[in-house]
Amino acid sequence: MGIKQFIGYALAVLASLVVSAQGSDFAFYKLSLIWPTSACYPLANCKTPIPTFFTIHGLWPTFANDTAVPAYGPNNRCHANPVGPDAAVAKLTPIQDRLNQRWPNLRAGVDNSVFWRHEWQNHGMCSDYPQDPLSYFNDTLNLATSTKFDPFKALGVQPSNTPYLLNTLLQNVYKNVGAYPQISCSQRTGGALYLREIRFCLTRTNKTPPSVVQSCPTRVAGGCRDPLTNNVHFPPAS
């Protein structure tokens, strides 16, 4: 190997190490839960019956500046040898019934395992569970179904045909959980906002599962706008 080739190889290795360090140096997780009645619009896009409870979107490693850790790949070798997506899904048999119920793919015609594969590749492989997809999914299930993160109790309201002031929902969660969440909205024709997801932020510690709740750095996302002036629909289950 010539000097130029050696230097090029060394720089490539160094760049890889830098990317890896950045990819694993996240600060907190987001536990994201979906309100299917808002997400399933138009209704024909979703499987029926539509769940009448919040379903799981994922548990996402997130940097301190509130940007998501990139998916595992050539530009983000966050771990040396994480379990691959197909192998990860194959390990989920012991909890498959619970996953089918609480972590379904809402889209019509798409198998639930496609969603789990996507979440593992985009978030799980760079989490603190790179070799243990079963625990990653099981811990997420347990967090999402705990009374601590019950969205109805946290929001302090029930679905209604009358919209709520977005800031009221945020303040209710702060009062009931002790930290601000992130609420994500979808926008329909005419500009009406619908509560699509609620996300709880949990500080990364040296233990799993994460359990220390913190305020999310950004309180609104998606189509949500000014919390102090905007109303958001939280429609009853169909």
C-alpha positions, 0 to 999 in steps of 0.5 A, spaced: 500 500 500 502 506 497 503 512 502 497 516 499 493 509 499 495 509 506 493 516 508 486 515 504 485 509 508 486 512 515 482 518 514 476 513 512 477 509 518 477 516 522 471 518 519 468 512 520 470 512 528 467 520 528 460 518 525 460 512 530 461 516 536 456 521 534 451 516 532 451 513 539 452 519 543 444 521 544 441 524 550 434 521 551 429 517 548 422 519 545 416 514 546 411 516 541 404 514 541 399 514 535 392 516 536 389 512 530 382 516 529 387 522 527 392 518 523 387 514 519 385 519 514 382 518 510 379 511 513 380 507 507 388 508 508 387 504 514 386 497 517 379 496 520 377 496 526 381 502 528 384 501 534 380 505 540 387 506 544 393 510 542 398 505 539 405 505 539 410 508 533 416 507 536 422 509 541 427 513 538 434 515 540 434 523 540 440 528 540 440 533 545 438 538 540 432 534 539 434 531 532 433 524 531 439 519 531 440 517 523 438 510 521 444 505 522 447 505 515 454 506 512 454 514 514 452 512 521 456 505 524 453 507 531 454 500 534 459 495 531 455 489 530 447 490 531 442 485 530 440 486 523 432 488 521 430 481 519 434 477 524 431 482 529 423 481 527 425 473 527 426 474 535 420 477 536 415 471 536 415 471 544 411 477 544 408 477 537 401 477 540 402 483 544 406 487 538 400 485 534 395 489 538 399 495 541 404 496 535 400 495 529 401 497 522 395 501 521 396 502 513 391 497 510 395 492 506 401 492 510 404 487 515 405 489 522 412 486 521 414 491 516 413 496 521 417 493 526 423 492 521 422 499 519 423 501 527 428 497 528 433 499 522 431 506 523 431 507 531 433 500 535 439 499 531 442 505 534 439 505 541 442 501 547 439 495 545 443 493 539 444 486 540 437 485 544 431 487 539 426 482 544 428 487 550 427 493 546 420 492 543 418 489 550 421 494 554 417 499 549 411 495 550 411 496 557 412 503 557 407 504 552 402 500 556 404 503 563 399 507 567 405 512 567 404 514 560 397 513 559 395 518 554 388 519 556 390 520 563 396 525 561 392 529 557 387 530 562 381 530 557 377 525 553 376 525 545 371 530 544 368 533 538 370 540 541 377 542 539 382 543 545 387 549 546 393 546 544 397 549 550 391 546 555 393 539 553 401 541 554 400 544 561 395 538 563 401 533 561 406 537 565 401 537 571 400 530 570 406 527 568 411 532 571 414 534 564 412 537 557 411 532 552 411 533 544 405 533 541 405 532 533 399 534 529 396 533 522 393 538 518 386 537 514 383 541 508 381 547 511 387 548 516 384 544 522 389 541 526 388 534 529 392 531 535 396 525 531 401 523 536 403 524 543 411 523 545 414 523 552 421 524 553 425 520 557 433 521 559 438 516 557 441 513 563 446 507 564 440 503 565 435 500 561 429 501 560 429 508 560 424 511 566 426 518 568 421 523 564 424 530 562 421 535 558 421 535 551 426 540 548 420 542 542 413 541 545 410 541 538 411 538 531 408 536 525 403 541 523 402 544 530 403 551 530 403 556 536 400 552 542 397 559 545 393 560 540 391 554 536 386 549 537 387 542 536 382 536 534 382 530 539 376 526 535 373 520 539 374 513 536 370 511 530 
